[in-house]
Amino acid sequence: MPLYSFSCNNCGQEVDLFLSLGELNRGVAQCPYCQSRDLKGPGQDQMAAAGASPSPAGSRPSCVIGQK
Ligand SMILES: [Zn+2]
């Protein structure tokens, strides 16, 4: 299963979870710290970074946001 990075909107922790695509789509991802399901998932920034076409000249990709 792929590893997805989330950030928790409830407690602010960054969490990495192994989820199948079906689980991801069902929204079963849950914060291991506070058990909240209010997670900001990979659909917001990571998929944009991974799936976006090459940036037009002049805009610099910011693909390292959130990485440590
Ligand atoms: Zn949390």
N, CA, C, O and the ligand as a Tripos MOL2 file, in Angstrom:
@<TRIPOS>MOLECULE
protein
  273   271    69     0     0
PROTEIN
NO_CHARGES

@<TRIPOS>ATOM
      1 N           0.8490   -1.2000    0.0000 N.3       1 MET1
      2 CA          0.0000    0.0000    0.0000 C.3       1 MET1
      3 C           0.8790    1.2420    0.0000 C.2       1 MET1
      4 O           1.9420    1.2730    0.6210 O.2       1 MET1
      5 N           0.4320    2.2210   -0.6800 N.am      2 PRO2
      6 CA          1.2230    3.4600   -0.7140 C.3       2 PRO2
      7 C           1.1710    4.1930    0.6170 C.2       2 PRO2
      8 O           0.2300    4.0610    1.4000 O.2       2 PRO2
      9 N           2.1940    4.9470    0.8320 N.am      3 LEU3
     10 CA          2.2850    5.7560    2.0460 C.3       3 LEU3
     11 C           1.8450    7.1730    1.7320 C.2       3 LEU3
     12 O           2.3680    7.8160    0.8220 O.2       3 LEU3
     13 N           0.8870    7.6440    2.4900 N.am      4 TYR4
     14 CA          0.3850    8.9940    2.2700 C.3       4 TYR4
     15 C           0.7520    9.8700    3.4550 C.2       4 TYR4
     16 O           0.7160    9.4420    4.6080 O.2       4 TYR4
     17 N           1.0980   11.0810    3.1450 N.am      5 SER5
     18 CA          1.4010   12.0380    4.2020 C.3       5 SER5
     19 C           0.1960   12.9430    4.4180 C.2       5 SER5
     20 O          -0.3540   13.5130    3.4760 O.2       5 SER5
     21 N          -0.1910   13.0580    5.6580 N.am      6 PHE6
     22 CA         -1.2900   13.9400    6.0250 C.3       6 PHE6
     23 C          -0.7940   14.9210    7.0700 C.2       6 PHE6
     24 O           0.2070   14.6920    7.7480 O.2       6 PHE6
     25 N          -1.5160   16.0100    7.1780 N.am      7 SER7
     26 CA         -1.3320   16.8190    8.3740 C.3       7 SER7
     27 C          -2.6880   16.9420    9.0450 C.2       7 SER7
     28 O          -3.7150   17.1330    8.3930 O.2       7 SER7
     29 N          -2.6630   16.8300   10.3420 N.am      8 CYS8
     30 CA         -3.9090   16.8060   11.0910 C.3       8 CYS8
     31 C          -4.3970   18.2260   11.3270 C.2       8 CYS8
     32 O          -3.6570   19.0730   11.8300 O.2       8 CYS8
     33 N          -5.6270   18.4760   10.9670 N.am      9 ASN9
     34 CA         -6.1870   19.8000   11.1870 C.3       9 ASN9
     35 C          -6.5890   20.0090   12.6460 C.2       9 ASN9
     36 O          -6.8450   21.1340   13.0760 O.2       9 ASN9
     37 N          -6.6400   18.9300   13.3850 N.am     10 ASN10
     38 CA         -7.0690   19.0430   14.7740 C.3      10 ASN10
     39 C          -5.9010   19.3090   15.7080 C.2      10 ASN10
     40 O          -5.9490   20.2330   16.5200 O.2      10 ASN10
     41 N          -4.8470   18.4980   15.5960 N.am     11 CYS11
     42 CA         -3.7240   18.6510   16.5220 C.3      11 CYS11
     43 C          -2.4700   19.1700   15.8220 C.2      11 CYS11
     44 O          -1.4820   19.4980   16.4800 O.2      11 CYS11
     45 N          -2.5030   19.2450   14.5150 N.am     12 GLY12
     46 CA         -1.3910   19.8580   13.8010 C.3      12 GLY12
     47 C          -0.2270   18.9260   13.5330 C.2      12 GLY12
     48 O           0.7750   19.3500   12.9570 O.2      12 GLY12
     49 N          -0.3280   17.6680   13.9330 N.am     13 GLN13
     50 CA          0.7580   16.7290   13.6990 C.3      13 GLN13
     51 C           0.8160   16.3480   12.2250 C.2      13 GLN13
     52 O          -0.2040   16.3280   11.5350 O.2      13 GLN13
     53 N           2.0070   16.0500   11.7610 N.am     14 GLU14
     54 CA          2.1590   15.4840   10.4360 C.3      14 GLU14
     55 C           2.2730   13.9700   10.5880 C.2      14 GLU14
     56 O           3.0980   13.4660   11.3500 O.2      14 GLU14
     57 N           1.4360   13.2660    9.8520 N.am     15 VAL15
     58 CA          1.3920   11.8190   10.0010 C.3      15 VAL15
     59 C           1.5200   11.1490    8.6470 C.2      15 VAL15
     60 O           1.0300   11.6600    7.6400 O.2      15 VAL15
     61 N           2.1790   10.0060    8.6300 N.am     16 ASP16
     62 CA          2.3010    9.1930    7.4240 C.3      16 ASP16
     63 C           1.5010    7.9200    7.6340 C.2      16 ASP16
     64 O           1.7140    7.2010    8.6100 O.2      16 ASP16
     65 N           0.5910    7.6420    6.7320 N.am     17 LEU17
     66 CA         -0.2790    6.4890    6.8890 C.3      17 LEU17
     67 C          -0.2500    5.6260    5.6430 C.2      17 LEU17
     68 O          -0.2480    6.1320    4.5210 O.2      17 LEU17
     69 N          -0.2270    4.3060    5.8540 N.am     18 PHE18
     70 CA         -0.3580    3.3820    4.7460 C.3      18 PHE18
     71 C          -1.8380    3.1560    4.4820 C.2      18 PHE18
     72 O          -2.5630    2.6660    5.3470 O.2      18 PHE18
     73 N          -2.2770    3.5100    3.2940 N.am     19 LEU19
     74 CA         -3.6850    3.3590    2.9520 C.3      19 LEU19
     75 C          -3.8080    2.8310    1.5340 C.2      19 LEU19
     76 O          -3.0040    3.1610    0.6620 O.2      19 LEU19
     77 N          -4.8190    2.0140    1.3170 N.am     20 SER20
     78 CA         -5.1560    1.6930   -0.0590 C.3      20 SER20
     79 C          -5.9220    2.8720   -0.6450 C.2      20 SER20
     80 O          -6.4060    3.7410    0.0800 O.2      20 SER20
     81 N          -6.0200    2.8820   -1.9590 N.am     21 LEU21
     82 CA         -6.7280    3.9880   -2.5790 C.3      21 LEU21
     83 C          -8.1930    4.0030   -2.1520 C.2      21 LEU21
     84 O          -8.7960    5.0650   -1.9910 O.2      21 LEU21
     85 N          -8.7500    2.8180   -1.9730 N.am     22 GLY22
     86 CA        -10.1320    2.7420   -1.5190 C.3      22 GLY22
     87 C         -10.3210    3.3400   -0.1300 C.2      22 GLY22
     88 O         -11.2920    4.0460    0.1430 O.2      22 GLY22
     89 N          -9.3600    3.0330    0.7360 N.am     23 GLU23
     90 CA         -9.4320    3.6010    2.0770 C.3      23 GLU23
     91 C          -9.2730    5.1120    2.0380 C.2      23 GLU23
     92 O          -9.9430    5.8500    2.7620 O.2      23 GLU23
     93 N          -8.3790    5.5450    1.1850 N.am     24 LEU24
     94 CA         -8.1800    6.9850    1.0510 C.3      24 LEU24
     95 C          -9.4660    7.6620    0.5930 C.2      24 LEU24
     96 O          -9.8590    8.7020    1.1210 O.2      24 LEU24
     97 N         -10.1150    7.0530   -0.4010 N.am     25 ASN25
     98 CA        -11.3290    7.6500   -0.9410 C.3      25 ASN25
     99 C         -12.4930    7.5870    0.0450 C.2      25 ASN25
    100 O         -13.3860    8.4340    0.0210 O.2      25 ASN25
    101 N         -12.4740    6.5880    0.9000 N.am     26 ARG26
    102 CA        -13.5490    6.5030    1.9000 C.3      26 ARG26
    103 C         -13.3220    7.4240    3.0760 C.2      26 ARG26
    104 O         -14.2060    7.6080    3.9130 O.2      26 ARG26
    105 N         -12.1480    7.9970    3.1400 N.am     27 GLY27
    106 CA        -11.8870    8.9450    4.2100 C.3      27 GLY27
    107 C         -11.7200    8.2900    5.5570 C.2      27 GLY27
    108 O         -12.1250    8.8500    6.5760 O.2      27 GLY27
    109 N         -11.1220    7.0970    5.5770 N.am     28 VAL28
    110 CA        -10.9500    6.3980    6.8420 C.3      28 VAL28
    111 C          -9.6480    6.7890    7.5410 C.2      28 VAL28
    112 O          -9.3690    6.3480    8.6560 O.2      28 VAL28
    113 N          -8.8670    7.6150    6.8720 N.am     29 ALA29
    114 CA         -7.6110    8.0240    7.4900 C.3      29 ALA29
    115 C          -7.8790    8.7090    8.8250 C.2      29 ALA29
    116 O          -8.7720    9.5470    8.9470 O.2      29 ALA29
    117 N          -7.0910    8.3360    9.8100 N.am     30 GLN30
    118 CA         -7.3500    8.8290   11.1550 C.3      30 GLN30
    119 C          -6.0290    9.2100   11.8120 C.2      30 GLN30
    120 O          -5.0390    8.4890   11.7000 O.2      30 GLN30
    121 N          -6.0240   10.3140   12.4760 N.am     31 CYS31
    122 CA         -4.8150   10.7700   13.1520 C.3      31 CYS31
    123 C          -4.4750    9.8320   14.2990 C.2      31 CYS31
    124 O          -5.3150    9.5900   15.1650 O.2      31 CYS31
    125 N          -3.2510    9.2960   14.3210 N.am     32 PRO32
    126 CA         -2.8710    8.3850   15.4060 C.3      32 PRO32
    127 C          -2.6610    9.1020   16.7370 C.2      32 PRO32
    128 O          -2.5730    8.4620   17.7850 O.2      32 PRO32
    129 N          -2.5820   10.4100   16.6950 N.am     33 TYR33
    130 CA         -2.3280   11.1590   17.9280 C.3      33 TYR33
    131 C          -3.6190   11.5260   18.6470 C.2      33 TYR33
    132 O          -3.7370   11.3760   19.8630 O.2      33 TYR33
    133 N          -4.5840   12.0110   17.8720 N.am     34 CYS34
    134 CA         -5.8000   12.5080   18.5190 C.3      34 CYS34
    135 C          -7.0450   11.7980   17.9830 C.2      34 CYS34
    136 O          -8.1650   12.1200   18.3800 O.2      34 CYS34
    137 N          -6.8500   10.8350   17.0850 N.am     35 GLN35
    138 CA         -7.9530   10.0450   16.5320 C.3      35 GLN35
    139 C          -8.9280   10.8780   15.7040 C.2      35 GLN35
    140 O         -10.0280   10.4210   15.3900 O.2      35 GLN35
    141 N          -8.5340   12.0740   15.3580 N.am     36 SER36
    142 CA         -9.3860   12.8940   14.5100 C.3      36 SER36
    143 C          -9.3160   12.3970   13.0670 C.2      36 SER36
    144 O          -8.2810   11.9050   12.6180 O.2      36 SER36
    145 N         -10.4010   12.5290   12.3700 N.am     37 ARG37
    146 CA        -10.3760   12.2300   10.9330 C.3      37 ARG37
    147 C         -10.3300   13.5060   10.1100 C.2      37 ARG37
    148 O         -10.5120   13.4850    8.8930 O.2      37 ARG37
    149 N         -10.0920   14.5890   10.7760 N.am     38 ASP38
    150 CA         -9.9940   15.8700   10.0660 C.3      38 ASP38
    151 C          -8.5530   16.0570    9.6150 C.2      38 ASP38
    152 O          -7.8020   16.8600   10.1690 O.2      38 ASP38
    153 N          -8.1940   15.2880    8.5900 N.am     39 LEU39
    154 CA         -6.8290   15.3250    8.0870 C.3      39 LEU39
    155 C          -6.7780   16.0410    6.7520 C.2      39 LEU39
    156 O          -7.6560   15.9010    5.9010 O.2      39 LEU39
    157 N          -5.7270   16.8030    6.6070 N.am     40 LYS40
    158 CA         -5.4750   17.3920    5.2980 C.3      40 LYS40
    159 C          -4.6540   16.3910    4.5150 C.2      40 LYS40
    160 O          -3.4830   16.1570    4.8140 O.2      40 LYS40
    161 N          -5.2700   15.8130    3.5260 N.am     41 GLY41
    162 CA         -4.6720   14.6760    2.8630 C.3      41 GLY41
    163 C          -3.7910   15.0430    1.6910 C.2      41 GLY41
    164 O          -3.5600   16.2170    1.4000 O.2      41 GLY41
    165 N          -3.2960   13.9910    1.0150 N.am     42 PRO42
    166 CA         -2.3780   14.1980   -0.0950 C.3      42 PRO42
    167 C          -3.0480   14.8430   -1.2980 C.2      42 PRO42
    168 O          -2.3620   15.2920   -2.2170 O.2      42 PRO42
    169 N          -4.3590   14.8960   -1.3100 N.am     43 GLY43
    170 CA         -5.0380   15.5290   -2.4280 C.3      43 GLY43
    171 C          -4.7650   17.0120   -2.5380 C.2      43 GLY43
    172 O          -4.9510   17.6150   -3.5950 O.2      43 GLY43
    173 N          -4.3260   17.5920   -1.4460 N.am     44 GLN44
    174 CA         -4.1770   19.0330   -1.4580 C.3      44 GLN44
    175 C          -2.8700   19.5070   -2.0640 C.2      44 GLN44
    176 O          -2.8590   20.3340   -2.9770 O.2      44 GLN44
    177 N          -1.7700   18.9780   -1.5520 N.am     45 ASP45
    178 CA         -0.5160   19.4960   -2.0650 C.3      45 ASP45
    179 C           0.3330   18.4440   -2.7570 C.2      45 ASP45
    180 O           0.9770   18.7370   -3.7640 O.2      45 ASP45
    181 N           0.3450   17.2270   -2.2350 N.am     46 GLN46
    182 CA          1.2660   16.2590   -2.8090 C.3      46 GLN46
    183 C           0.8510   15.8020   -4.1920 C.2      46 GLN46
    184 O           1.6970   15.6110   -5.0660 O.2      46 GLN46
    185 N          -0.4370   15.6260   -4.3950 N.am     47 MET47
    186 CA         -0.8660   15.2010   -5.7180 C.3      47 MET47
    187 C          -0.6430   16.3010   -6.7270 C.2      47 MET47
    188 O          -0.3560   16.0370   -7.8940 O.2      47 MET47
    189 N          -0.7730   17.5140   -6.2860 N.am     48 ALA48
    190 CA         -0.4990   18.6320   -7.1780 C.3      48 ALA48
    191 C           0.9630   18.6260   -7.5860 C.2      48 ALA48
    192 O           1.3070   18.9060   -8.7350 O.2      48 ALA48
    193 N           1.8120   18.3030   -6.6320 N.am     49 ALA49
    194 CA          3.2330   18.2900   -6.9300 C.3      49 ALA49
    195 C           3.5900   17.1040   -7.8200 C.2      49 ALA49
    196 O           4.4290   17.2200   -8.7130 O.2      49 ALA49
    197 N           2.9540   15.9720   -7.5730 N.am     50 ALA50
    198 CA          3.3180   14.7670   -8.2990 C.3      50 ALA50
    199 C           2.6630   14.7150   -9.6840 C.2      50 ALA50
    200 O           3.2550   14.2190  -10.6430 O.2      50 ALA50
    201 N           1.4450   15.2290   -9.7710 N.am     51 GLY51
    202 CA          0.7140   15.0470  -11.0010 C.3      51 GLY51
    203 C           0.6940   16.2530  -11.9140 C.2      51 GLY51
    204 O           0.2190   16.1790  -13.0470 O.2      51 GLY51
    205 N           1.2030   17.3480  -11.4250 N.am     52 ALA52
    206 CA          1.1490   18.5580  -12.2320 C.3      52 ALA52
    207 C           2.0830   18.4530  -13.4190 C.2      52 ALA52
    208 O           3.1430   17.8320  -13.3410 O.2      52 ALA52
    209 N           1.6910   19.0450  -14.4780 N.am     53 SER53
    210 CA          2.5680   19.1060  -15.6360 C.3      53 SER53
    211 C           3.7070   20.0730  -15.3270 C.2      53 SER53
    212 O           3.6450   20.8480  -14.3730 O.2      53 SER53
    213 N           4.7270   20.0080  -16.1400 N.am     54 PRO54
    214 CA          5.8770   20.8880  -15.8840 C.3      54 PRO54
    215 C           5.4540   22.3460  -15.7450 C.2      54 PRO54
    216 O           4.6220   22.8560  -16.4950 O.2      54 PRO54
    217 N           6.0480   22.9800  -14.7780 N.am     55 SER55
    218 CA          5.6700   24.3470  -14.4960 C.3      55 SER55
    219 C           6.0530   25.2530  -15.6590 C.2      55 SER55
    220 O           7.0790   25.0490  -16.3080 O.2      55 SER55
    221 N           5.2400   26.2270  -15.9080 N.am     56 PRO56
    222 CA          5.6090   27.2150  -16.9190 C.3      56 PRO56
    223 C           6.8500   27.9750  -16.4770 C.2      56 PRO56
    224 O           7.1130   28.1370  -15.2850 O.2      56 PRO56
    225 N           7.5830   28.4220  -17.4360 N.am     57 ALA57
    226 CA          8.8080   29.1430  -17.1070 C.3      57 ALA57
    227 C           8.4900   30.3380  -16.2300 C.2      57 ALA57
    228 O           7.5350   31.0770  -16.4680 O.2      57 ALA57
    229 N           9.3060   30.5060  -15.2230 N.am     58 GLY58
    230 CA          9.1050   31.6560  -14.3570 C.3      58 GLY58
    231 C           8.4700   31.2950  -13.0340 C.2      58 GLY58
    232 O           8.6240   32.0310  -12.0590 O.2      58 GLY58
    233 N           7.7480   30.1610  -12.9730 N.am     59 SER59
    234 CA          7.2140   29.7670  -11.6760 C.3      59 SER59
    235 C           8.0270   28.6150  -11.1330 C.2      59 SER59
    236 O           8.1410   27.5660  -11.7670 O.2      59 SER59
    237 N           8.5760   28.8090   -9.9890 N.am     60 ARG60
    238 CA          9.4490   27.7920   -9.4180 C.3      60 ARG60
    239 C           8.6200   26.7780   -8.6480 C.2      60 ARG60
    240 O           7.7670   27.1540   -7.8440 O.2      60 ARG60
    241 N           8.8630   25.5080   -8.8860 N.am     61 PRO61
    242 CA          8.1220   24.4840   -8.1430 C.3      61 PRO61
    243 C           8.5180   24.5170   -6.6870 C.2      61 PRO61
    244 O           9.6920   24.6670   -6.3490 O.2      61 PRO61
    245 N           7.5240   24.3750   -5.8270 N.am     62 SER62
    246 CA          7.8090   24.3520   -4.3970 C.3      62 SER62
    247 C           7.4470   22.9700   -3.8720 C.2      62 SER62
    248 O           6.4630   22.7960   -3.1540 O.2      62 SER62
    249 N           8.2580   22.0020   -4.2420 N.am     63 CYS63
    250 CA          7.9240   20.6100   -3.9530 C.3      63 CYS63
    251 C           8.4530   20.1570   -2.6100 C.2      63 CYS63
    252 O           8.2040   19.0170   -2.2170 O.2      63 CYS63
    253 N           9.1610   20.9880   -1.9010 N.am     64 VAL64
    254 CA          9.7450   20.5380   -0.6430 C.3      64 VAL64
    255 C           8.9880   21.0930    0.5590 C.2      64 VAL64
    256 O           9.4190   20.9300    1.7000 O.2      64 VAL64
    257 N           7.8700   21.7430    0.3030 N.am     65 ILE65
    258 CA          7.0800   22.2670    1.4300 C.3      65 ILE65
    259 C           6.5630   21.1000    2.2510 C.2      65 ILE65
    260 O           5.9940   20.1530    1.7090 O.2      65 ILE65
    261 N           6.7560   21.1680    3.5160 N.am     66 GLY66
    262 CA          6.2630   20.1250    4.4020 C.3      66 GLY66
    263 C           7.2680   19.0070    4.6180 C.2      66 GLY66
    264 O           7.0940   18.2000    5.5320 O.2      66 GLY66
    265 N           8.3030   18.9360    3.8140 N.am     67 GLN67
    266 CA          9.3060   17.8980    4.0180 C.3      67 GLN67
    267 C          10.2850   18.3490    5.0790 C.2      67 GLN67
    268 O          10.5660   19.5360    5.2410 O.2      67 GLN67
    269 N          10.7900   17.3710    5.7890 N.am     68 LYS68
    270 CA         11.7770   17.7040    6.8000 C.3      68 LYS68
    271 C          13.1630   17.3050    6.3210 C.2      68 LYS68
    272 O          14.1450   17.5030    7.0370 O.2      68 LYS68
    273 ZN         -4.4230   14.8240   15.2440 Zn       69 ZN69
@<TRIPOS>BOND
     1     1     2 1
     2     2     3 1
     3     3     4 2
     4     3     5 am
     5     5     6 1
     6     6     7 1
     7     7     8 2
     8     7     9 am
     9     9    10 1
    10    10    11 1
    11    11    12 2
    12    11    13 am
    13    13    14 1
    14    14    15 1
    15    15    16 2
    16    15    17 am
    17    17    18 1
    18    18    19 1
    19    19    20 2
    20    19    21 am
    21    21    22 1
    22    22    23 1
    23    23    24 2
    24    23    25 am
    25    25    26 1
    26    26    27 1
    27    27    28 2
    28    27    29 am
    29    29    30 1
    30    30    31 1
    31    31    32 2
    32    31    33 am
    33    33    34 1
    34    34    35 1
    35    35    36 2
    36    35    37 am
    37    37    38 1
    38    38    39 1
    39    39    40 2
    40    39    41 am
    41    41    42 1
    42    42    43 1
    43    43    44 2
    44    43    45 am
    45    45    46 1
    46    46    47 1
    47    47    48 2
    48    47    49 am
    49    49    50 1
    50    50    51 1
    51    51    52 2
    52    51    53 am
    53    53    54 1
    54    54    55 1
    55    55    56 2
    56    55    57 am
    57    57    58 1
    58    58    59 1
    59    59    60 2
    60    59    61 am
    61    61    62 1
    62    62    63 1
    63    63    64 2
    64    63    65 am
    65    65    66 1
    66    66    67 1
    67    67    68 2
    68    67    69 am
    69    69    70 1
    70    70    71 1
    71    71    72 2
    72    71    73 am
    73    73    74 1
    74    74    75 1
    75    75    76 2
    76    75    77 am
    77    77    78 1
    78    78    79 1
    79    79    80 2
    80    79    81 am
    81    81    82 1
    82    82    83 1
    83    83    84 2
    84    83    85 am
    85    85    86 1
    86    86    87 1
    87    87    88 2
    88    87    89 am
    89    89    90 1
    90    90    91 1
    91    91    92 2
    92    91    93 am
    93    93    94 1
    94    94    95 1
    95    95    96 2
    96    95    97 am
    97    97    98 1
    98    98    99 1
    99    99   100 2
   100    99   101 am
   101   101   102 1
   102   102   103 1
   103   103   104 2
   104   103   105 am
   105   105   106 1
   106   106   107 1
   107   107   108 2
   108   107   109 am
   109   109   110 1
   110   110   111 1
   111   111   112 2
   112   111   113 am
   113   113   114 1
   114   114   115 1
   115   115   116 2
   116   115   117 am
   117   117   118 1
   118   118   119 1
   119   119   120 2
   120   119   121 am
   121   121   122 1
   122   122   123 1
   123   123   124 2
   124   123   125 am
   125   125   126 1
   126   126   127 1
   127   127   128 2
   128   127   129 am
   129   129   130 1
   130   130   131 1
   131   131   132 2
   132   131   133 am
   133   133   134 1
   134   134   135 1
   135   135   136 2
   136   135   137 am
   137   137   138 1
   138   138   139 1
   139   139   140 2
   140   139   141 am
   141   141   142 1
   142   142   143 1
   143   143   144 2
   144   143   145 am
   145   145   146 1
   146   146   147 1
   147   147   148 2
   148   147   149 am
   149   149   150 1
   150   150   151 1
   151   151   152 2
   152   151   153 am
   153   153   154 1
   154   154   155 1
   155   155   156 2
   156   155   157 am
   157   157   158 1
   158   158   159 1
   159   159   160 2
   160   159   161 am
   161   161   162 1
   162   162   163 1
   163   163   164 2
   164   163   165 am
   165   165   166 1
   166   166   167 1
   167   167   168 2
   168   167   169 am
   169   169   170 1
   170   170   171 1
   171   171   172 2
   172   171   173 am
   173   173   174 1
   174   174   175 1
   175   175   176 2
   176   175   177 am
   177   177   178 1
   178   178   179 1
   179   179   180 2
   180   179   181 am
   181   181   182 1
   182   182   183 1
   183   183   184 2
   184   183   185 am
   185   185   186 1
   186   186   187 1
   187   187   188 2
   188   187   189 am
   189   189   190 1
   190   190   191 1
   191   191   192 2
   192   191   193 am
   193   193   194 1
   194   194   195 1
   195   195   196 2
   196   195   197 am
   197   197   198 1
   198   198   199 1
   199   199   200 2
   200   199   201 am
   201   201   202 1
   202   202   203 1
   203   203   204 2
   204   203   205 am
   205   205   206 1
   206   206   207 1
   207   207   208 2
   208   207   209 am
   209   209   210 1
   210   210   211 1
   211   211   212 2
   212   211   213 am
   213   213   214 1
   214   214   215 1
   215   215   216 2
   216   215   217 am
   217   217   218 1
   218   218   219 1
   219   219   220 2
   220   219   221 am
   221   221   222 1
   222   222   223 1
   223   223   224 2
   224   223   225 am
   225   225   226 1
   226   226   227 1
   227   227   228 2
   228   227   229 am
   229   229   230 1
   230   230   231 1
   231   231   232 2
   232   231   233 am
   233   233   234 1
   234   234   235 1
   235   235   236 2
   236   235   237 am
   237   237   238 1
   238   238   239 1
   239   239   240 2
   240   239   241 am
   241   241   242 1
   242   242   243 1
   243   243   244 2
   244   243   245 am
   245   245   246 1
   246   246   247 1
   247   247   248 2
   248   247   249 am
   249   249   250 1
   250   250   251 1
   251   251   252 2
   252   251   253 am
   253   253   254 1
   254   254   255 1
   255   255   256 2
   256   255   257 am
   257   257   258 1
   258   258   259 1
   259   259   260 2
   260   259   261 am
   261   261   262 1
   262   262   263 1
   263   263   264 2
   264   263   265 am
   265   265   266 1
   266   266   267 1
   267   267   268 2
   268   267   269 am
   269   269   270 1
   270   270   271 1
   271   271   272 2
@<TRIPOS>SUBSTRUCTURE
     1 MET1         2 RESIDUE 1 A MET
     2 PRO2         6 RESIDUE 1 A PRO
     3 LEU3        10 RESIDUE 1 A LEU
     4 TYR4        14 RESIDUE 1 A TYR
     5 SER5        18 RESIDUE 1 A SER
     6 PHE6        22 RESIDUE 1 A PHE
     7 SER7        26 RESIDUE 1 A SER
     8 CYS8        30 RESIDUE 1 A CYS
     9 ASN9        34 RESIDUE 1 A ASN
    10 ASN10       38 RESIDUE 1 A ASN
    11 CYS11       42 RESIDUE 1 A CYS
    12 GLY12       46 RESIDUE 1 A GLY
    13 GLN13       50 RESIDUE 1 A GLN
    14 GLU14       54 RESIDUE 1 A GLU
    15 VAL15       58 RESIDUE 1 A VAL
    16 ASP16       62 RESIDUE 1 A ASP
    17 LEU17       66 RESIDUE 1 A LEU
    18 PHE18       70 RESIDUE 1 A PHE
    19 LEU19       74 RESIDUE 1 A LEU
    20 SER20       78 RESIDUE 1 A SER
    21 LEU21       82 RESIDUE 1 A LEU
    22 GLY22       86 RESIDUE 1 A GLY
    23 GLU23       90 RESIDUE 1 A GLU
    24 LEU24       94 RESIDUE 1 A LEU
    25 ASN25       98 RESIDUE 1 A ASN
    26 ARG26      102 RESIDUE 1 A ARG
    27 GLY27      106 RESIDUE 1 A GLY
    28 VAL28      110 RESIDUE 1 A VAL
    29 ALA29      114 RESIDUE 1 A ALA
    30 GLN30      118 RESIDUE 1 A GLN
    31 CYS31      122 RESIDUE 1 A CYS
    32 PRO32      126 RESIDUE 1 A PRO
    33 TYR33      130 RESIDUE 1 A TYR
    34 CYS34      134 RESIDUE 1 A CYS
    35 GLN35      138 RESIDUE 1 A GLN
    36 SER36      142 RESIDUE 1 A SER
    37 ARG37      146 RESIDUE 1 A ARG
    38 ASP38      150 RESIDUE 1 A ASP
    39 LEU39      154 RESIDUE 1 A LEU
    40 LYS40      158 RESIDUE 1 A LYS
    41 GLY41      162 RESIDUE 1 A GLY
    42 PRO42      166 RESIDUE 1 A PRO
    43 GLY43      170 RESIDUE 1 A GLY
    44 GLN44      174 RESIDUE 1 A GLN
    45 ASP45      178 RESIDUE 1 A ASP
    46 GLN46      182 RESIDUE 1 A GLN
    47 MET47      186 RESIDUE 1 A MET
    48 ALA48      190 RESIDUE 1 A ALA
    49 ALA49      194 RESIDUE 1 A ALA
    50 ALA50      198 RESIDUE 1 A ALA
    51 GLY51      202 RESIDUE 1 A GLY
    52 ALA52      206 RESIDUE 1 A ALA
    53 SER53      210 RESIDUE 1 A SER
    54 PRO54      214 RESIDUE 1 A PRO
    55 SER55      218 RESIDUE 1 A SER
    56 PRO56      222 RESIDUE 1 A PRO
    57 ALA57      226 RESIDUE 1 A ALA
    58 GLY58      230 RESIDUE 1 A GLY
    59 SER59      234 RESIDUE 1 A SER
    60 ARG60      238 RESIDUE 1 A ARG
    61 PRO61      242 RESIDUE 1 A PRO
    62 SER62      246 RESIDUE 1 A SER
    63 CYS63      250 RESIDUE 1 A CYS
    64 VAL64      254 RESIDUE 1 A VAL
    65 ILE65      258 RESIDUE 1 A ILE
    66 GLY66      262 RESIDUE 1 A GLY
    67 GLN67      266 RESIDUE 1 A GLN
    68 LYS68      270 RESIDUE 1 A LYS
    69 ZN69       273 GROUP 0 **** ****
